[in-house]
Amino acid sequence: MLEILIYLFENYPQVELAPDRDALALKLMAAGFNGDEIDHALDWFSDLSTLNGATYPDSMLSSGATRFYAGEEQAQLDTECQGLLMFLEQAGILNPLQREWVIDRVLALDEDEITPEKIKWIALMVLWSQNPNQDYLLLEDMLFNDGNTLPVH
């Protein structure tokens, strides 16, 4: 399913699913994607839009608290993935609320293996969904420049 999400992100950065969901599904089928995976990917984007439209307390935007992962989260997100999320938050790329959205959307992928690269893609999609005009240079650099290692501070 991640392949569909990346395809949508790269080709339809301003995806508005409600009025054109069927037309978008047809375009994805024409691009060679599976119908069930298309439905799951479009639901994934719809749920991301729902997260964006909700109201959250200001305390969710910044916090010095340490994030502890529940058992289900730990089963999906190994220590490298958790470390990447911590890095993205400490570097100011994600705020605590955005981190939670990334975790939510990563778990919604329903994939057997979650890798740091997948988390980077999801983080980029979450950030882009909130502000498509923002430059996410560090995250894009981590994704596209074969940067599998985190910068050292």
C-alpha positions in Angstrom: 0.0 0.0 0.0 2.9 2.4 0.7 3.7 2.4 -3.0 0.2 3.8 -3.8 0.6 6.4 -1.1 3.9 7.5 -2.5 2.5 7.5 -6.0 -0.4 9.7 -4.8 1.9 12.0 -2.9 4.2 12.5 -5.9 1.5 12.8 -8.5 -1.4 14.3 -6.7 0.0 16.5 -3.9 -3.2 18.3 -3.3 -5.4 15.1 -3.0 -9.0 16.0 -2.1 -10.7 12.6 -2.0 -14.3 13.4 -1.3 -15.5 14.5 -4.7 -13.1 12.6 -7.0 -12.4 9.4 -5.1 -13.9 7.2 -7.8 -12.0 9.0 -10.6 -8.8 8.8 -8.6 -9.3 5.1 -8.0 -9.7 4.6 -11.8 -6.5 6.5 -12.4 -4.7 4.3 -9.9 -6.1 1.1 -11.5 -4.9 2.4 -14.8 -1.5 2.9 -13.3 -1.5 -0.8 -12.4 -2.5 -0.8 -8.7 -4.7 -3.4 -7.1 -8.3 -2.4 -6.2 -8.3 -3.5 -2.6 -5.0 -1.7 -1.9 -6.4 1.4 -3.7 -9.4 1.4 -1.4 -7.1 1.0 1.7 -4.8 3.8 0.5 -7.7 6.2 -0.2 -9.1 5.4 3.2 -5.7 6.1 4.7 -5.6 9.6 3.1 -9.2 10.2 4.1 -8.3 9.4 7.7 -5.3 11.8 7.5 -7.7 14.5 6.3 -9.8 13.8 9.4 -6.8 14.2 11.7 -6.0 17.5 10.0 -9.6 18.7 10.5 -9.8 17.9 14.2 -9.2 20.3 17.1 -6.4 19.6 19.5 -5.3 21.3 22.7 -2.3 23.7 22.5 -0.4 21.4 24.8 -0.2 18.9 22.0 1.9 21.2 19.9 4.9 21.3 22.2 5.9 19.2 25.1 9.0 18.1 27.0 7.5 14.8 27.9 9.1 11.5 26.9 7.0 9.3 24.6 6.6 5.7 25.8 5.4 3.3 23.3 2.5 0.8 23.9 3.1 -2.9 23.3 1.3 -2.8 19.9 3.4 0.2 18.9 6.7 -1.5 20.1 5.8 -4.6 18.0 5.6 -2.5 14.9 8.2 0.2 15.6 11.6 -1.1 16.5 14.1 1.0 18.4 15.6 2.4 15.2 12.1 3.6 14.1 11.4 5.0 17.6 14.8 6.8 17.5 14.0 8.3 14.2 10.7 9.7 15.5 12.6 11.1 18.5 15.2 12.7 16.3 12.5 14.3 14.0 10.8 15.7 17.1 14.0 16.9 18.7 15.2 18.5 15.5 11.9 20.5 15.4 10.7 18.8 12.2 7.7 17.2 14.0 5.8 18.6 17.0 4.3 16.0 19.5 1.0 16.1 17.7 2.5 15.5 14.3 4.6 12.6 15.8 1.3 11.0 17.0 -0.2 11.4 13.6 2.9 9.7 12.0 2.6 6.8 14.5 -1.1 6.6 13.8 -0.6 6.6 10.0 2.3 4.1 10.2 0.2 1.7 12.2 -2.6 2.2 9.7 -0.3 0.9 6.9 -1.0 -2.6 8.3 2.3 -3.9 7.0 4.5 -6.6 8.4 7.7 -4.5 8.4 8.0 -0.9 9.3 11.3 0.6 8.3 12.8 4.0 9.0 12.4 4.8 5.3 8.6 4.2 5.6 8.5 6.5 8.6 10.3 9.2 6.7 7.8 9.0 3.9 4.8 9.0 6.3 6.3 12.0 8.2 6.7 13.9 4.9 3.1 13.1 3.9 1.8 14.2 7.3 3.7 17.4 7.2 2.8 18.1 3.6 -0.9 17.5 4.3 -0.7 20.3 6.9 1.3 22.8 4.9 2.2 21.9 1.3 4.0 25.2 0.8 6.6 24.5 3.5 10.1 23.3 2.6 10.9 20.1 4.4 14.5 20.0 3.2 16.0 17.9 6.0 13.4 15.2 5.7 13.6 15.2 1.9 17.4 15.0 2.1 17.1 12.0 4.4 14.8 10.3 1.9 16.3 11.1 -1.4 20.0 11.3 -0.8 20.5 7.7 0.2 20.8 9.0 3.8 20.1 6.0 5.9 22.0 7.5 8.8 20.9 10.3 11.0 22.9 13.5 11.3 25.1 13.6 14.4 24.8 16.6 16.8 
